[in-house]
Amino acid sequence: MKKRLFTLVCILALVMSLFGCSNEKKEAIKYDEAALKANITAVFNETVSTTKEIAETRAAYYKTVEFKTEDEKAVYELLIKSLESWATTCEETGKYKEILNYNTKATDESVTVTMKVQFEKKVADYVCVISEEEPSVSFNIHYTIQEKMQKAGVNTLLGMGTVFVVLIIIIFIISLFKYIGKIEDAFKKKDAEPTISDTAIDNTIAQIVQKEELSDDLELVAVITAAITAYESSKGGSTSGLVVRSIKKANKSKWQNAM
C-alpha cells in the first residue's frame, strides 16, 4: 500500500508541476496516462476492498497523519475523500465486481479520471478530480428511470406533505382567534359586573343607625305616646287601644307642605 501511495505521489507531483506553465499557455495538462491510471486504480481497489466501518476508520486515521510534503498531503486527501465517499454508498451499490471502462479528461486546471464500475447491486461512476485545489472523489450511482421517478415522487410527496402540514397548523391557529375576542369579552363583563357602591353602603348603614337610635330612645317614645294620649283625651276620644309599634322619621319636605 505504501509503495502504491509513493508512486501516486510521484505521478501527482508531475501533474502538479505542469499547472504553472499550462496556465500561461492555456494548454491541457500533460501527464503519464498509464501511470496515472495504474495509481488511481490502486487507490480505487484499496477503497472498495473495505466495508463501511473499515472505510470510516481508515479515513479518520489518515486525517491524523502528519504530512512531510504537499504532494504526500494531496495523495492522502485523495484517499480520505475516496474512503468517505465509499462509506456513504457501499451499502447501496453492494460489493465491487469489475471496471467496465476508464476515461480521463485534462484541462488547463485539472485532470478528471472517470471509471465506470459494475457493483453487485448498481453501476456507478468513480470520479476522481486532481487539481491545484483539494482533490475530489465521488461515487455517482446510475439509477434507472423508474428509480429516478420514484425518488422524485418521494421528494415531491415529502415537500407537499410538509407544506400541507404547515398550512393546517396555520389554519388551526387562525381558527382560535375567534375565541380570543370571547375571552376578552368575558373578562370585561366580569370587571363590569355591578357592585354595591360605597354611597349605597353608607346610606344603608345610616338608616340602620337611625332606626336603632329611634328604637332605643325609650324616653322619646314615652313622651310621644303621652302627647298623643293627652291630645285624644282632650278631644273626648279613647286611648285604651293606642299602641305605639314604631316611630319613623318624617320626610322634611312633606312635613313642610302639610303645614
C-alpha positions as CSV (number, residue, x, y, z in Angstrom):
1,M,0.0,0.0,0.0
2,K,2.8,2.4,0.9
3,K,4.6,1.6,-2.3
4,R,1.5,2.4,-4.4
5,L,1.0,5.7,-2.5
6,F,4.6,6.6,-3.1
7,T,4.2,6.0,-6.8
8,L,1.0,8.0,-6.8
9,V,2.8,10.9,-5.0
10,C,5.3,10.9,-7.8
11,I,2.6,11.0,-10.5
12,L,0.7,13.7,-8.8
13,A,3.9,15.7,-8.3
14,L,4.5,15.5,-12.0
15,V,0.9,16.6,-12.8
16,M,1.0,19.4,-10.3
17,S,4.4,20.7,-11.6
18,L,2.7,21.3,-15.0
19,F,0.0,23.5,-13.7
20,G,2.1,26.7,-13.7
21,C,3.2,26.6,-17.3
22,S,-0.2,25.3,-18.5
23,N,-1.9,28.4,-17.0
24,E,0.2,30.7,-19.2
25,K,-0.4,28.8,-22.5
26,K,-3.9,27.6,-21.6
27,E,-3.0,24.1,-22.7
28,A,-4.2,20.8,-21.3
29,I,-2.1,19.4,-18.6
30,K,0.3,16.7,-19.7
31,Y,0.6,13.5,-17.7
32,D,1.6,9.9,-17.9
33,E,-1.7,8.2,-18.8
34,A,-0.6,4.7,-17.9
35,A,1.0,5.6,-14.6
36,L,-2.0,7.8,-13.6
37,K,-4.4,5.0,-14.5
38,A,-2.5,2.4,-12.5
39,N,-2.3,4.5,-9.4
40,I,-5.8,5.8,-9.5
41,T,-6.9,2.2,-9.9
42,A,-4.8,1.2,-6.9
43,V,-6.5,3.8,-4.8
44,F,-9.9,2.6,-6.0
45,N,-9.1,-1.0,-5.3
46,E,-7.9,-0.1,-1.8
47,T,-11.1,1.8,-1.3
48,V,-13.7,-0.7,-2.5
49,S,-12.0,-3.6,-0.7
50,T,-13.2,-2.2,2.6
51,T,-16.5,-2.2,4.4
52,K,-18.3,0.9,5.6
53,E,-16.9,0.6,9.1
54,I,-13.4,0.0,7.9
55,A,-13.6,2.8,5.4
56,E,-14.7,5.3,8.1
57,T,-12.0,4.1,10.5
58,R,-9.2,4.4,7.9
59,A,-10.4,7.8,6.8
60,A,-10.4,9.0,10.4
61,Y,-6.9,7.6,10.9
62,Y,-5.4,9.2,7.7
63,K,-6.6,12.6,8.9
64,T,-4.3,12.3,11.9
65,V,-1.2,11.6,9.8
66,E,1.4,14.3,9.6
67,F,2.4,15.0,6.0
68,K,6.0,15.7,5.1
69,T,5.3,17.2,1.7
70,E,2.4,18.8,-0.1
71,D,2.4,16.0,-2.7
72,E,2.1,13.4,0.1
73,K,-0.7,15.5,1.6
74,A,-2.5,15.5,-1.8
75,V,-2.3,11.7,-2.0
76,Y,-3.8,11.2,1.4
77,E,-6.5,13.8,0.8
78,L,-7.4,11.8,-2.3
79,L,-7.5,8.6,-0.4
80,I,-9.5,10.1,2.5
81,K,-12.2,11.5,0.2
82,S,-12.3,8.2,-1.7
83,L,-12.9,6.3,1.6
84,E,-15.5,8.8,2.9
85,S,-17.5,8.7,-0.4
86,W,-17.4,4.9,-0.4
87,A,-18.7,4.7,3.1
88,T,-21.8,6.6,2.1
89,T,-22.5,4.5,-1.0
90,C,-21.2,1.0,-0.4
91,E,-24.4,-0.3,1.2
92,E,-26.5,0.8,-1.8
93,T,-24.1,-0.4,-4.5
94,G,-23.0,-3.7,-2.9
95,K,-19.7,-5.4,-3.5
96,Y,-17.3,-4.5,-6.3
97,K,-17.3,-6.8,-9.3
98,E,-15.4,-5.2,-12.2
99,I,-14.4,-2.0,-14.0
100,L,-16.4,-1.5,-17.2
101,N,-14.4,1.3,-18.7
102,Y,-11.8,4.0,-17.9
103,N,-11.7,7.6,-19.2
104,T,-9.5,10.7,-18.5
105,K,-10.1,14.3,-19.4
106,A,-7.5,17.0,-18.9
107,T,-7.9,20.8,-18.9
108,D,-5.5,23.6,-18.1
109,E,-6.7,23.4,-14.5
110,S,-7.4,19.8,-13.6
111,V,-7.3,16.2,-14.6
112,T,-10.5,14.1,-14.3
113,V,-10.5,10.4,-14.1
114,T,-13.8,8.5,-14.6
115,M,-14.2,4.8,-14.2
116,K,-17.5,3.1,-14.9
117,V,-17.7,0.3,-12.3
118,Q,-20.1,-2.7,-12.0
119,F,-21.1,-3.4,-8.5
120,E,-23.3,-6.2,-7.1
121,K,-26.4,-4.0,-7.0
122,K,-25.7,-1.0,-9.1
123,V,-23.5,0.5,-11.7
124,A,-21.6,3.6,-10.6
125,D,-19.0,6.1,-11.9
126,Y,-15.9,6.5,-9.8
127,V,-14.9,10.1,-10.5
128,C,-11.6,11.5,-9.3
129,V,-10.6,15.1,-10.0
130,I,-7.0,16.2,-9.4
131,S,-6.2,19.9,-9.4
132,E,-4.2,22.6,-7.6
133,E,-7.0,22.8,-5.1
134,E,-8.2,19.9,-2.9
135,P,-8.9,16.7,-4.9
136,S,-12.4,15.4,-5.1
137,V,-13.6,11.9,-5.3
138,S,-17.2,10.6,-5.7
139,F,-19.2,7.5,-6.4
140,N,-22.1,8.5,-8.8
141,I,-24.6,5.8,-8.9
142,H,-26.6,5.1,-12.1
143,Y,-30.3,5.0,-11.4
144,T,-32.9,3.7,-13.8
145,I,-35.7,6.0,-15.0
146,Q,-38.1,4.1,-12.7
147,E,-35.9,4.7,-9.7
148,K,-35.4,8.4,-10.6
149,M,-39.2,8.8,-10.8
150,Q,-39.7,7.1,-7.5
151,K,-37.1,9.3,-5.8
152,A,-38.7,12.4,-7.5
153,G,-42.2,11.2,-6.3
154,V,-41.0,10.7,-2.8
155,N,-39.3,14.1,-2.7
156,T,-42.5,15.7,-4.1
157,L,-44.7,14.0,-1.5
158,L,-42.4,15.0,1.3
159,G,-42.3,18.6,0.1
160,M,-46.1,18.8,-0.5
161,G,-46.8,17.0,2.8
162,T,-44.6,19.4,4.7
163,V,-46.4,22.4,3.1
164,F,-49.9,21.0,3.9
165,V,-48.9,20.2,7.5
166,V,-47.7,23.7,8.0
167,L,-50.8,25.1,6.3
168,I,-53.1,23.0,8.6
169,I,-51.2,24.3,11.7
170,I,-51.6,27.9,10.5
171,I,-55.3,27.4,9.8
172,F,-55.8,25.8,13.2
173,I,-54.1,28.8,14.9
174,I,-56.2,31.3,12.9
175,S,-59.4,29.4,13.9
176,L,-58.5,30.0,17.5
177,F,-58.5,33.8,17.0
178,K,-62.3,34.0,17.4
179,Y,-62.1,32.7,20.9
180,I,-59.7,35.5,21.9
181,G,-62.5,38.1,21.5
182,K,-64.8,35.9,23.5
183,I,-62.3,35.6,26.3
184,E,-61.7,39.3,26.3
185,D,-65.4,40.0,26.5
186,A,-65.8,37.5,29.3
187,F,-63.1,39.3,31.3
188,K,-64.6,42.7,30.5
189,K,-68.1,41.5,31.6
190,K,-66.7,40.2,34.8
191,D,-65.0,43.5,35.5
192,A,-68.2,45.4,34.6
193,E,-70.5,43.5,37.0
194,P,-72.5,45.9,39.2
195,T,-71.1,46.2,42.7
196,I,-72.6,47.9,45.8
197,S,-71.2,51.4,45.8
198,D,-69.7,53.0,48.8
199,T,-72.5,55.6,48.9
200,A,-75.3,52.9,49.0
201,I,-73.4,51.1,51.8
202,D,-73.1,54.4,53.7
203,N,-76.8,55.2,53.3
204,T,-77.9,51.7,54.4
205,I,-75.7,52.0,57.5
206,A,-77.0,55.5,58.3
207,Q,-80.6,54.2,58.0
208,I,-79.9,51.2,60.3
209,V,-78.2,53.5,62.8
210,Q,-81.1,56.0,62.6
211,K,-83.7,53.2,63.2
212,E,-81.6,51.8,66.1
213,E,-81.4,55.3,67.6
214,L,-85.1,55.9,67.4
215,S,-86.0,52.4,68.7
216,D,-83.6,52.7,71.6
217,D,-84.7,56.1,72.7
218,L,-87.4,54.9,75.1
219,E,-87.9,58.3,76.7
220,L,-88.8,59.8,73.3
221,V,-91.2,57.0,72.7
222,A,-92.8,57.6,76.1
223,V,-93.1,61.4,75.5
224,I,-94.7,61.0,72.1
225,T,-97.1,58.3,73.4
226,A,-98.2,60.6,76.3
227,A,-98.7,63.5,74.0
228,I,-100.9,61.5,71.7
229,T,-102.9,60.2,74.7
230,A,-103.4,63.7,76.1
231,Y,-104.5,65.0,72.8
232,E,-107.1,62.2,72.3
233,S,-108.4,62.7,75.9
234,S,-108.9,66.4,75.4
235,K,-111.0,65.7,72.4
236,G,-113.1,63.1,74.2
237,G,-111.5,60.2,72.4
238,S,-110.5,56.9,73.8
239,T,-106.8,55.9,74.1
240,S,-107.3,52.4,75.5
241,G,-106.4,50.8,72.2
242,L,-103.4,53.0,71.5
243,V,-100.2,51.0,70.9
244,V,-97.0,52.6,69.6
245,R,-95.4,50.0,67.4
246,S,-92.8,52.0,65.6
247,I,-91.6,55.5,65.1
248,K,-90.2,56.7,61.8
249,K,-88.7,60.0,60.8
250,A,-91.0,62.0,58.6
251,N,-89.8,63.5,55.3
252,K,-89.0,67.1,55.9
253,S,-90.3,68.4,52.7
254,K,-93.7,66.6,53.2
255,W,-93.9,67.9,56.7
256,Q,-93.4,71.5,55.5
257,N,-96.1,71.0,52.8
258,A,-98.5,69.8,55.4
259,M,-98.0,73.0,57.4
